[in-house]
Amino acid sequence: MEILIVRLGAIGDIVHTLPALAAIKRERPDARVTWAVERRSAEILRENPFIDELIELDTRTIRGLPTEEKLTSMRRQLRSLKSRKFDVAIDFQGLLKSAVIARASGAKRRFGFSRKALREPASRIFLTDTVKTDPQSHVIRKNLALAGGALGFDDDPISLSFPISLNGGAAAEADAVLDTVSGEFVVLNPGGGWVTKLWPAESYGRLADLIWERLGLVSVVTVGPGEEKLASQVAAGRARNHIVPAAPSLKGFYEIARRARLYVGGDTGPTHLAMAAGAPIVGLFGPTEWWRNGSPNPMDICVERVDIGCRVDCHRRACSNWICMQISPETVFQAVQARLAK
C-alpha cells in the first residue's frame, strides 16, 4: 500500500502528527509512506525511519507570482508525487493547498477532516472521504482519529510515540551549548509565532533569576532564526553565570530539551518539540487552548489567566486588550516548583 501524508507545517503541527505516523507504521508495517512537507519545516522529518520518502515543497515562494507562473511552479514541485501510484492520501492540514496536493497525487482515496473541522472548508471538494473527530479533543487525538478512520484501525494507542531521528550532529551541537553548564539546567524559550502568544522577555529574565537564586539551576535560553534579540533581552542586566543563550537547530534543540530538568515556553513549535523529547513542561498559554495544543502528559502544567472572559475562542494574532499573557514571574516560578516536585 502506498500512503501519502500531507502535513506541510508548521513545526508544532508536524510534531502533533508524528503519533499518527507511528500508528500508521505500526498498523500497516508493509505500507510505503511518503510525507509532503514545506522545505522550511522539513528538518525534523529528515532521516526518519518511518518515512520512506520525504517530498519537500516550497509553496511560499510562489505566492506573489502571476497565476500562470504559480501553476507552472507547483506542477514542477509536484512532479515527484505524480510518479507514485498512491492508494491513500491523508490531509492532516485542512487547507486548500494541502487538499490540492492530495488531489494532485492521484490517490484513489483522499481523506481529511469533516467540513466543520477543516481550517478552510472549501478544501472539502478535493477530498473523497472525511472523518469526524471530537471537536473538544487534543489535536494529537484528532490526527490519530483521522489516520485510524482512513486506514481502518483503532486510533487510541496506550502510549503516544513521537518518532524523530537524531544523528551525531545533534548531540555534538547540544554538547557545545551545554559545555559551560555545570550540573542540571532548565530551558526557557521566549519566542513564538504570534505576538499575542509571547510572555515578555523581561519576565523570562526574572524567572531565570528566581530559578537560579532558589533552585540553583542554570537557564538555557533558546531562540530560533531572527529571535536573537529576545535572548539578549532576557539576559539584559543580569549576571551571565546563570543564563546561557543558544540558537540551536531543531534537532539540536530536541537533544538539549531531552537532557533538561524542565522546559518553560508558550504555544510554539519548540514547546511541542520539547514535549516530544520527554522534557517536563510548564506551558504559558494565552490566546490558544492548552487542552487542544498543550502537552498530553497529565503531569505537565499550564499557567494561564482563568480570571478573564475574553479568551473563549480567541485565537487573535493581534489584540487591543492584550492581558492574557500578563502573568507574574513569581506565579510561573510556583508552577516550575510544582512540576519539578512531580
Helices and strands as residue ranges (DSSP letters): E 2-6, H 11-27, E 32-38, G 39-41, G 43-45, E 53-57, G 60-62, H 67-77, H 79-82, E 88-91, H 96-104, E 109-113, G 115-117, G 121-126, E 129-131, H 139-151, H 168-178, E 185-189, G 195-197, H 201-215, E 218-222, H 228-235, G 240-242, E 243-246, H 250-259, E 262-266, H 269-276, E 281-284, H 290-293, E 301-303, H 329-341
